[in-house]
Amino acid sequence: MRLRNKDDLPPAHLTIRSPHDHEAHYGHKRDLSWFGYTVHFSETCDEELPHLITHVTTTDATETDIEHTEAIQQALASAERLPGTHLMDAGYVDAERLISSQQRYEVTLIGPVSRNNQWQAKAAQGYDLACFQINWEARQATCRQDKQSVKWTERKDQHGHPKVAIRFGLQDCRDCPARALCTCSARAPRILAVRHQAEYETLRQARSLQQTEEFR
């Protein structure tokens, strides 16, 4: 008999951490780690009025915040406490939730969304997704050099979410004077991986909003 090493341990949601509470698990979020549960609080934030707790729920520490956005809004709606504008932390917000909040509850969900992690966006000098014009009806994209894509493929990412792969022509990209601003590949053409139209445009609008002084 021996103690298991770290790499041989089962997933956190299956690991029993305490003989006194088998449902208490190890949780981790950014630079914070804990053992127990996660508590989600909702409260009012009207100016010049008391801030009141409107909903509290306790969840497994191994579950992410985004998994509970819908449940929190549903509980608030059932209690007739759902606000017209719902401010939430970054962990609860993505393009899918921004859309579903509006469609299901007519609620404007506001919160930080993930940044564009493409190297072009990080360098602030390359051709990231925002530099391409997408014609959704024609299923075609146009780049800054006025070249049009040649292939449009529906697919899913590693998490099963629908995506669109938009491929540009090999010769157009090979001979492009701005190639260094667009791709790091030595030979392959530029391929855009984008969400479906509703999520793509919602995410782009949310990222633009985050750059405003009002949002900050």
Secondary structure, DSSP 4 states (H G I P E B T S, - for coil): --PPPGGGSPPTTT----TT-TT-EEEEETTEEEEEEEEEEEE---TTS---EEEEEEEETTS-GGGGHHHHHHHHHHTT---SEEE--GGG--HHHHHHHHHHH--EEE--------HHHHHTSS--GGGSEEETTTTEEE-TTSPBEEEEEEEE-TTS-EEEEEEE-HHHHHT-TTHHHH---SSPPPEEEEE-HHHHHHHHHHHHHHTSTTT-
